[in-house]
């Protein structure tokens, strides 16, 4: 069985990669073809996360064994085959490639091709340049922008910060009315 993944980035609009890999390959094999397809080095900590339809992280597959509690299943890339955790088309994954800033690629298992095998994973389509593999915290924060919380932030030059209590709710609202 062959899996075809589409990979995109929220940092670069015209970036995508399409990866084809055998279902019996490991998550480490998938990581390696992704890093190869974008020209990243393999010396950084990475993780995959299986996600729900809204991209909420669920199961993590780590590059190395992590110290986790015994009641949580622990998956390591080199020991976990794709077909063990992936079985449906449209399955969403996140591939975190920069742990310090939690930058990632968004992935979707686009197609499952039964009855075929693939000896080696490959990038079959590529567009755009990948974002930088590592950003310093300063670079990351400058890309994120800053919140300017002056009186114009709320669209009202008459805004008075003292009108809001310390929890951020308007004064005069009872506990029953608040969320």
N, C-alpha and C positions, 0 to 999 in steps of 0.2 A: 504494500500500500504506500502511496506517495502523498505527502502533504505539500500544499502550496500556500505560502504565507505572504500577505501584503504587509509591508512595514512603512509607516509614515512618522513624521516628526511634527510636533507643534511649534518648533522653532524655525523651520524652513518650509515655506509654502510649496515649492515645486519638487521637494524631495520625496522619493519613494523607492523601495526595493521590493522585488518579488523573489522569494526564495523557494526553491524546490528541494525537498529532503525526504528520505525514506522514513516511514513511520517507526521503523525499528531503531533509528538513530537515537542518540542521547541528546539531552538538552545542552550538553557541552558541545556536541557537533553543531547544533543549531547556533549556539553562541559564537562558535568559531567562524561559521560562514557569514554570520551577520557582521562580525568585526572585520573580516576580510573584505566584504562587499563595500564597507564604508571607509576602509583604510585606517582603522583604529588598531592600536597595540593591544596585546592580550595580557598586559601586566596590571590591569585595574580590576578591582572587585566589581562583580556584576551579579544581577539576579533577574530571574523571570518571576512574574506574578500571573497566575491565572486570574481572570477578572470576570465579573458578571457583565450583563449587557450595558450597564451604565459605567463601566470601567472602574468599579470598586475592586480593590485588591482583595484577593482571597488566598489561595494557596501560593506559597513562595517556594521557588526552587533556587537554591543558592550555589555559588561557585564552590564554596568550601563548607565543610560541616560547621554548623553554628551551634553554640551552646544554647539549646532550647529545653524547655521542660518536657518531661517524658510523655505528657498527655497530648502533645501536639505532634502530628506527623512531621517528620523532617525529610526533605528531599534535597539531594545533592545532584548537580548537573551530570557528573560523570557516571552516576549510578542509576539515573532515571531515564527510561526510554520514553520518547514522545507519546507512543501509543498507550502507555500506562495512564497518562493523565488527559490526553486529548482524544476525543471520539466524535465530536460534532463539528460540522462546518459552521462557520461564523463565530467560533470560540474566540474570545478576545484575550490578549495577553499584553503585559507591559514588560519591556526589557530595560531595566535600569542600568545605564552604562557609566554614570557619574554619581557615585554614592554621596559625595560631599554636598552636591546641590540637588540630588534626586532627579537629575535629568534622565529622560527615557525616550524610547521609541514605543509607539503604539502598534500592535500587531493584531492581525486577524487571520485565522485559519480559513482561507477563502475556499479551497477545494480539497476534497479527499478523492484520490484516484485509486480505487480498488484494483487488485490484480496486476499492478505494476510494481517494480522494484527499482531502486536507484542506488548504485554503489557509492556515489559521492554526492554530497550536497552541492548545490550550485545556485548562483544568482542568475535568474533568467531574464529579468528586466530591471533597469536602473535608470533613474532620472534625478537630476539635481545633485548638488554637493551636500554631504552630510554636515550637520553642525559640528563645531569643534568638540573633540572628545572630552576635554577637561577645561572647565572655566574656574578661575579663582573665585573666591567668595565675592570679592569686590566687583569683578566682571559680571557675575551672576546678578548681584543686587542692582548694578547699573542697568542691566537689561530689563529687570523687573519694574523699574520705575519707582518713584517714591510717592507716598500719599502726602499731599499738602493739606493739612487740616486747618487752614485759616478760615476766616469768616466766609469766604467765597466757595468753600468746599460744598456747602449745602445749597448753593444757589441763591443765597439770601444774604445780602451785605448787612442786614440787621440781625444776623445770627449772633447769639450770645452763648458762649460755652457754659456759663453759669446757670443756664436754663435746664441743663441736663444734670441729673444726680450722678453719683459715682458709679452706679451700675449701668449707666448709659440710657436710662429710661427717663421720659419726661416727668417732671415733678407733678404731683397731683393725680397720677394714675394709681388706683388701688391695686392691691395684690390680686384681686379677683379679675381685674381687667387685663393684667399683664399676661404674657405668654408664659 
